[in-house]
């Protein structure tokens, strides 16, 4: 009895493995091998064409730099997968057109519908493709963004991200339209301001020309008024004779002398400026009458106010006519003085 109990105890002490444990280990190893071939390896094959999480979307320069692949239709499934993996590594997820990972994977699905690697790659890569498309929208390349959205829709038409991308695209288009309209309005305002400034400058130049012409007209008018003051006037008062002085030496008490007699009196024109200013006055003139009764040597002796009516008086008196003065029946020259009155008839 004691001998039978000592044998199993001795085996446990020496570390012997029981048949049950050994069977369990064999089963676990078989399951691990099966999992490797059935799960891990296919997943790793699929992930060879999937961008790692956090991958950066391709830039526009990188997308444009990639040339299109020739004869895509003639490529085999393996070649398409190779091109897709290359595009993934170069971050060409949805662009450029004809040379991006999404189109290669979708071409694989056209050739072999339900291909697990292509289907898994499209599903896993979709968020990164959407991010790349969002960057295209933010860059306001609206035509390219619409193409990328359509490409994503072919891969997963029910994905809600497409609705978000379409909304962002529409919002960016409206924002651009508003900005363009605002820029157009600003341009119109600038043009209007420039036109207003040009019109103001033109008007100012025209005003300056008009002012210069007005000043010129005023100077000419002043000159004419000055001439009229000297050459013409309307005289209301009559000329009063002043003391006559014989030009020749006084004759003897027995000489018969008669004064020169005014036969034609020309009234002076009243100066316009004096008439506007309500001015009145007089001018004393001295004149010579020759033997034919012609007036010569007319000059102003005195006047009030000075130089206002002088020219009008001289011009009028110079056109007077006389019957010459006589001495002993013979005409003789004489010098006379006359006062020419200028008043407004009050």
C-alpha positions, 0 to 999 in steps of 0.5 A, a space after each residue: 500500500 505504501 509502495 503504490 502511493 510512493 510511485 505517483 508522488 515520485 513522478 510528480 516530484 520529478 516534473 513529469 507532464 500528464 497526458 491531459 496537459 500535453 493534449 491541451 498544449 497540442 490543441 492550443 498550438 494547432 489553433 495558433 497555427 490556424 489563426 496565423 494562416 486564416 486571420 493574421 496573414 490575410 490581414 497583413 496582406 491587406 494592410 500592405 496597401 493601407 495607409 497608417 493611421 495619421 497619414 498625411 494627405 498628399 499635397 497638390 504638388 505631389 499629386 500633379 507630379 505623379 504621371 498617369 499609369 499607362 494601360 490600366 485596363 491591361 494590368 492584372 490584379 496583382 499589378 493593380 494591387 502593387 500600383 495601389 500599394 505604391 500609391 498608398 506609400 506615396 500618399 496618392 489616395 484619391 488624386 491625381 485622377 487615374 493614378 491613385 489608390 482608390 481607383 486601383 482598388 476599385 479596378 481590382 473589384 471590377 476584375 474580381 468582385 468581392 476581392 477581400 484585400 481591395 474591399 478591406 483597403 477601401 474600407 480602411 482607407 476611406 477616412 484618409 481619402 475623405 481627409 484628402 478631399 476635405 483639404 482639396 475643398 479648403 484649397 478651393 479646387 472645386 472641380 477636383 474636389 467634386 471628382 474626389 467626392 464622386 470617387 469616394 461615393 463609388 467606394 462607399 455610397 452610403 457613408 455619411 462623410 460624403 454628406 459632410 464633404 458635399 456640404 463643405 464643398 457647397 459652403 466653400 463655393 458660396 463663400 467664394 461667390 460672396 468673396 468674389 461679389 464683395 471684391 467686385 463691389 469693392 472694385 466698382 466702388 473704387 471705380 466710382 470713387 476714381 470717376 468721382 475724383 476725376 469728375 471733381 478734378 475736371 470740374 475744378 479745372 473747369 471752374 478755374 478756367 471759368 474764373 480766369 475767363 471771368 477775371 479776364 472779362 472783368 478786366 476788359 469790362 473795367 477797361 471799357 468802363 474806363 474808356 467810357 468814363 473818358 469818352 462817353 457819358 449821359 449829361 443831364 446838366 447844361 454847360 455854363 459859360 465861363 469867362 472868355 479870354 480873347 486869344 489875341 491882345 485886347 483891342 482898343 475901346 473902338 473894336 467891335 468884338 462878339 463871343 463865339 456862339 455854340 451852334 452844336 452841343 453834343 451831350 456826353 454819355 454818362 459813365 456806366 460805372 458812375 451810374 451804377 454807383 449813383 455818382 454825380 459831379 462836374 468837369 471844368 474844361 478849357 477849349 480853343 475855338 479857331 476862326 472856322 468855329 472848330 474846337 481844338 485843344 480841349 483839356 480838363 481844368 478841374 473836376 469833381 470827383 476826380 477822373 470819373 467824368 473827365 473822359 466823357 466830358 472831353 469826348 463830348 466837348 471835342 465834337 462841339 461846333 461854334 460860330 466863331 468869335 468876331 472882331 470888327 467883322 473878322 473871325 478870330 480864335 478864342 479860348 473858352 471855359 465850360 463846366 459840364 454837369 453830370 447828374 441823375 436828374 433828381 
